[in-house]
Amino acid sequence: MRDIKRRRWLRRTAAGVGALLLLAVVGGLVYVRTEPFGASPTGDRLARNEQSPQWQDGEFVNPQPQWLSLWAATTSSILGSGDTSSPDRPLEIKPTDTGVYAVRPTTGLRITWFGHSSTLVEIDGARVLLDPFWGEQSGPAGLIGVQPFYPPPAALTALGPIDAVLISHDHWDHLDQATVTAMADWTTTFVVPLGIGAHLERWGIAPDRIRELDWWQTTTVGPVELTATPSRHSSGRNPLHSNETLWSGWALRGPQHRTWYSGDSGYFADLEQIGSRLGPFDVTLIESGQYDPGWPDNHLGPELAVNANALVGGKLMIPVHWGLFNLAPHNWTEPVERARAEARCRNQPQLVLVPGVPTEPTPDAVAAQQQWWPHLSWRTAADTPLHPTVAGDPDRRIDFTPCVPSREQRPGG
């Protein structure tokens, strides 16, 4: 009798667990089809994707494949950098003086960085927003998302007329649904890599306001040429539909000025080609944060960002992709500290912007820049080296040796 009762209990328990798992799977499948996850390219948009040299076997691919160590990535994410991965107290970010935008920049080039990669570039009469983020968190609603360290220092509507929005790729920290939806009634043009228009249309952007480009393709906004440049990354908001949209950097070339935004990218050979075809650049905005040796091909990291600036012909580098989210297991101030140390060691000028402060990148601005983040201990390139792979092979690494700054060249030295 006891054995019969036990078998019944086991069957009922197994059935209950199975039912819960089924509900979880069904719920998950329904959830990833909700509006924040966007939409997949179909019809003519999918046909355009399939004509791209980057499209293979139903998805976009990198000419240089990526590699990651699941063990190292899991271990580092668990151990992390402790309490220093995020600020331990609210940051004092002053509101943007939006009255500045009523007057064009004296030099013709002005940049306002709002944290991470969200940036307003005013260049030769055109006003362009890069990967704007005005949302409450990066990621789906609920416990999955990552909240920013501080709210936007300016209201989106206070920025004045925006000629174009450039999106580098569709990951949650770069393509924010709440921000896009807020611009649904604007006249702003969205210039994006192939496939991303599907997300935008679902979120209310009219098709005639969307321009989708492949690598090396160019469109114009006013007097400024916007060119999609290669990057080594990936895409996907829905875990069931990865790499259905392309990823890119952006070159902005006006009559007097040229800037380059790296987007998200690991190190790859075409960086030098970007410089030779589209540079040199007066200013580069290069992603320098959110990195880990366990996934060395996803992001440049600080030292390789400085090297990328040299390869593309950047005269002045501005580090971005840091200072707003905790997306990697390192000290939140470490990216900028390491980037500054590498730039000083290589005698490259660098300008670290204050969130929300419109800045014309002149020599005076470089000389007057001040540290707005707290002094925290940070690891060096020797402690956490990034060695990108060749063709995704972990046994073959790109030959790169970070500069070794002297004590005087290190920030605070």
Protein Blocks (a to p, Z undefined) as FASTA:
>chain_A
ZZmmmmmmmmmmmmmmmmmmmmmmmmmmmmmmmmklopadehjllmmmmmpmkbgghiac
dfbacdddfklmmmmmmnmnojmlpcfbdcddddddfklmmpccfklpacddebjjbccd
deehiacdehiafbfbecdehjkbccdfbdcfbdfklnopafbdcdfblcfklmcfklmm
mmmmmmbdcdddehjlmmmmmnopafklpccddehiacdehjbccddddddddedjblkl
ghkbccdddddddfkbccddebjadddfklmmmmmmmmccfbdcddfehiafklmmlpnb
jmlmmmmmmmnopabdcdehihkbccbdcdfklmmmmmmmmmmmnopacddddehiacdd
dfklmmmpccfbdcdddddfklmccdddeehiakbccddddddddfklpghZZ
